[in-house]
Amino acid sequence: MIVRVCAVLLFALLVVPFGVGEAFINARDKRLVYFGGLFASLTVFEILMLIFHAAMGSLRVMTALWCLLCGAVAVYGWRKYGRSVGKNGLASVRVSLKDWTWTEKLLLAVCLGLVALQIANMVFNVTYKNWDDETYCANAVGAVYTDLVNRVAPESGVLHPAFYNKKYVIAGWPIYSSMLSVLSGVHAAIIYRTILPIFEIALAYYLLYSLLRHFLRDDRRKALMAFVFVYQFFLLAAKSMSQFSNEWWLLVNSWTGKALAFNVVTPLVLWLILTMEDTDPAERKGCWQVLFVVGCGACLIAASLFMTLPVLFAVWGLSYCLRHKDWSQLWKFALCAAPTAVCALITLR
């Protein structure tokens, strides 16, 4: 069982994203390749999920179709990557590592330990109860047991009409856990609340460190120290909020769509825009491709992104165009914001 679970997670969260990214994104930075492939695979899942929801199709058939489509593209991408390695040699893909001082190694160990401690607390200690969270988790479990894509009310067993609640149907992130449950054989609630958050928390903190390295690119030690300080701020802010709210998205309920929206998608968009400013025109094309698929894949994650992501693209896009005095790029930001803006119009009707 453990081998099967690990194989499924590697396939869905590493092999497919990197392979899909290599298939259509031409970028030297493999982070762009990975994030582009990850959100492209989520976009394909979103499209299939909506089709099978409306048609009352089988969850298991949808899972098989997603594996075939994304798997085929990933195979092409990995073959393309292999040819590139064979042509240019291993030196072209070897990660360039500078000499780390003992202080930097110690700080890295502290940062990794803090992240591991939070993951362990989430896995073994956190209990969170909220109507949204219970509904999402129940939808994930119900989809597996009924073999339908979010069409049966988990509390009553009554069949829902198609698009019974638009924002909960379009932003169907829990159904992704249902697919992983079908593939791995692990209960969907465990996938949703325990296994996927391990990846989600690590990804959120990786993006945090990537942003810190962008601003402190000449001093790794300062970036690692800043990481520790930001981590402490999260803990202190969560403690200060305890008398007013029982939620803190990254610490308490990291598995929810809202947590992913503001701890993964938002920093990723900011990092992509900042990266785009520092790259040459050839590499910039890859950034635009990733930004677009992030805007598409974000529709799956949380309905809150339907409103916030268009605003962020507008504000950061205008700022980008003002700094570079290049208004010809504004339509690209509008295109990236279009998927979530359309979802916002649909849900507000």
PyMOL commands that set and color helices and strands:
alter all, ss='L'
color gray80, all
select helices_A, chain A and resi 2-24+30-54+59-88+90-92+102-124+131-146+166-170+173-184+188-215+220-241+257-278+281-301+305-324+327-348
alter helices_A, ss='H'
color red, helices_A
deselect
rebuild
show_as cartoon
